[in-house]
């Protein structure tokens, strides 16, 4: 769908809605729309959203489209005993961040918690990079729309940034990351550029020194302004960010980390700000663990305790980790928390990780 060649086409909307109705009647409740410009055709967007609003209980939608959503109407009572997941409906849309018209806002404001997930493709805030890749994005409108969604809707926001774009340095990416972080989306999805077949990004290969893997998905390995070692460092950063931040398991501890100056040895070699503080942690975790996958919550708790205790009083770190560990519903006994955990952790659903579970963690922060 990102390619220049015409391998995807739109069906007539009534036919699409009829197909959605058939799926819904057969029991489908999880709908993921892969159109990366869902909100570009506003008439289509509104009709699709209305289709799903009509499927929700009458008490779960805000009646006055011009008003901000009323949280009292969106609680567990309105959605069933299971809260957000009680609606039995989950919708995922990919939207253009600077194209959020009032008609669309009025629709989005009516959805209760746990139903809408919006993937917002920011990619980069660097205007020079945007111009290079022919991306027309109003950065001010993007920021305003993200802030509006966070205040006036219950949508769970995933904002995407792409590392390795032509001309994007690590420092300029860090500046964009911190601008986005300050807005407070529920998750910041960090991707690495891939050379998709038939996409216009290929015209920059020679000019910007782009080197890609020779096997699918053709991930960028280095650029004219980012060397291969930096790409690998960022790959680890992205993985640890997903485990520690996007998972919602370490809300209080992450706040401490992003606000605390780095240990002296790290601060001497790189700037000191939220992005670089997490980069320092990422490098430290890699040296300690030598892995970015299959990391248990207990391993992470002990590692974070050791790292943050270099800069903060150990008891302050321990209390943040304790609160996060109990809230996550984990059941083991990390070394750093021994003797502090209740004998029986608070009741939590024992089902496997679900989209609703991950969203619930972020709403609780």
Buried (B, 14 or more C-beta within 10 A) or exposed (E): EEEEEEEEEEEEBEEBBEEBEEEBEEEEBEBEBEBBEBBEBBEBBBBBBEBBBEBBEEEBBBEEEEEEBEEEBBBEEBBBEEBBBBBBBBBBBBBBBBBBEEBBBBBBBBBBBBBBBBBBBBBBBBEEBBEBBEEEBEBEEBBBBBBBBBEBBBBBBBBBBBBBBBBBBBEBBBBBBBBBBEBBBBBBBBBBBBBBBEBEBBEBBEEBEBBBEEEEEBBBBBBBBBEEEBBEBBBBBBBBBBBBBBBBBBBBBBEBBBEBEBBEEBBEEBEBBBBBBBBBBBBBBBEEBEEBEEBEBBBBBBBBBBBBBBBBEEEEBBBBBBBBBBBBBBEEBBEBBEEBBEEEBEEEEEEEEEBBBBBBBBBEB
